[in-house]
Amino acid sequence: MDHNATLVPNTEFSQFEVNNWILSNHVVNHLIPIVGIHPFPVNELLLMSGTLCRQKPTHLFEWGTHVGKSARIFYETKKKFDLKFDIHTTDLPSSEAHPEHPGSRRGALIKGIEDIHQHLGDGLSVSMEIASSLKLTSRFLFFLDGDHRYEQVLRELSTVMNEFPSASILVHDTFYQDEESQYNTGPYDAVQKVITQYDGYGTVSTKTGLPGMTLIYPV
């Protein structure tokens, strides 16, 4: 079966649309046996894989490698649907203290996969340097899942949208509950800020509960 024939319908229109039946089969039968449903539940796995199929990036940049779950999700979706893009994932060096640093388990799920390029350093800086060296015709997708403070996420989003306005951006941990809940609202607030500041973008969000994910894409 030629997946791409029905996987992304109505490409002549601007709104995000994918075939949820095909992608559900991919998520349930292929992704979950490999990566499970934590920290990315089923609806987020659908959005991550659907974004790749709809936006068709030539290069994907992410930071917050951890054990490599998100990079593995992107790789398995790329392989399943014969997509063509490079994956660059960046994590902090071992010398940097961070409560979510995986230590010796960094990248455990992506070891030996040549299609995934691993880097150490500040994720935004490393990604901007690589992206700036590529052709202007490149299509970029950025996945933000590092520091979740409002100021940091806002800095990351603003930098990407200023430097590469045609890029698509996935942001993790964007579910919003009332302020009294004490949930982490930094990523949500940062997304709301940029979509009021920058014209020409649509959004797709998983809003049923934690952790939440939002796609910002040019329309």
N, C-alpha and C positions, 0 to 999 in steps of 0.2 A: 504493500500500500504506500502511495506517495503521501506522506503525512502533510507536506507543505501545501498540497492541493486544497485541503479543507481546514488546516490548522489555524490559519489566520484569514477569516472572511472579511469582506468589505474594506479592503485596504485603500479604496478610493476615498473613504471618509476619514475624518480627523479623529474621531473618538476611539479610545482603546477598546478593542474587541478581539477575543480569541475563542477557540472552540474548547469549551470547558469539559466536554466529554472525553476528547482525546487527551487533554492535559490531566484530567482526573485519573485516567488509566495509567499514565506515566507516573504520577505522584504515588498512587496506591501500590502499584505493582513493581515499580523500579526504584523510586527515590526512597520511600520509607524503609524498605528492607536494608538500605545502605546507611542512611543517616538518621532514621527514626523521626520523631515529631517534636524534639526539643533541641534547640530553642525555637525552631521554626515549625509551628503547627501546620495542619493541612492547608488552611486558606492562604498562609504565607508561602508555602511551597508552590501553590498554584500561581500566585502573583509573581514569584521569582522566575519560575519557568515560563510563564506566559509573557513576561516582559522580554525575555530573550527572544522568544518566537515572534513577537509583534514588532519590537524595535530593531531587531537584527543588528546588533552592534558589531563593529570590527575589532573593538578592544574593550575589555571590561577591567575596571580598576576597583579594588576593594581594600579597605583597611580594617584591622581587627581580625587577623587570620585565625587566631586561637588554634583549635585542633584541626581546622580546615573544613568545617562542615559546609559553610556557604560556598567556598570555592569548589568543593566536591559536587554540590548541587548544580552549580553552573556548568561544571565539566560534564556531568552525566546528562544534563539536558542538551548541551551542545552535541554530545556524541549520539544521543538518541534521535535527534531531529536533523542531524547532519548540518549543523550551523558552523559558520566559519568566523571565529574570533579568538584573539589572544586573551589570556587571563593573567592579570598581575595582582598579586595579593601582598600586602605589607603589614608587618607587625613590629612592635617595639623590640629593640634588642633586649637580651637577657639582663643587661645591666640596668635597665629602666624599671623602676618599681611601679607596679600597677596591680590593683586587687584582682583583675581578671586575667593576669598574665598566666599562660598555660605552662610555663617552664619548659621542661624537657619534652612535653607532649605537643609542643607547637607543630602544627602541620601534620599530625599523625595520620590523618585521613587522606592526605594528598601526596604522601611520600612516593617517590618513583614515577610520578605522572609528569612527563616532560612538557606537556601542554600548559602546565601551570607554573608561572614564574614567581618565585618567592623573593621578597625583598625585606630588608630591615631598615627601620628609620621612622620618621614622621610620615604617616600614610598620605596626608594631603600633599606634602612637599615632594615626596617620591613620585606620586602619581602625576602631579602637575609637570614635573620635569620630563617624565617619559612621554606624556600626552603632547607636550609642546614640541617634541622632536618628530612627531608623526605628521603625515600628510593632512592637509586641510580638508580633504574629502573623507577622512576617517569619521566613523560614527561611534561615539563613546557612550558607555554606560558606567556610572559610578554607583557603588554600593557602600553606604556609610553605616558602619556598625562599630565605631570605636568609642571615643569619649562621648558620653551622652549629656554633658552639660550644655545648657542653652547657648552660652557664648561660643563654645567650641563648634557645635553643630551649625550655628548661624554662620560662623566664619567659614566652615567647610562648604556649605551650600552657596554662600555669596561668592566665594572664590570660583567654584566650578561654574556657576551661572554667568559670572562676568567673563571668565576666560573662554568658556565653551558653551555659548547659549543654545546650541543645537543638541547638547547632550541630554540624556535621560538620567534620572537619579533615583535610586531606591534608598529609602531611609528606614532603618529598623528601630523598634521600640517607640512607635508613634501613637500608641493607644492613649486616649485622653479620658480621664475620669475627673470628677469634681476636685477642686483644689484641696478640699478637706481629706481626700483619700490618701494624700501624701505619696501618690504614685510619682514616678519620674516623668515630669512633663516637659523637660528640656527639648527633646527632639520634636514633639508636637508643636510647641510654641515657636520653634525655629522655622518649621515648615509653614506655619500660618503666617509668619512674618514675611518670608520670601515670596509667597504666592500673592501677597498684596503689593509687594514692591516691584515684581517683575511681570510684565505682560507676556501673553502668548504661551502659557503653560496650562495643561490639564493635570488632574490628579486622580489617582485610584487608591483607595485605602481599605485595609481590613479593619473594621470598627467594632467587631463583636466582643472583644476582650483582649487581654494581654497576650503577647507583648505588642503586637500591632506593627503594620508596615505600610508605608506610603510610597507610591511611585509618582514622581514629578516628571512630566514629559512634554516636549514642545508640540504644539498643535498648529 
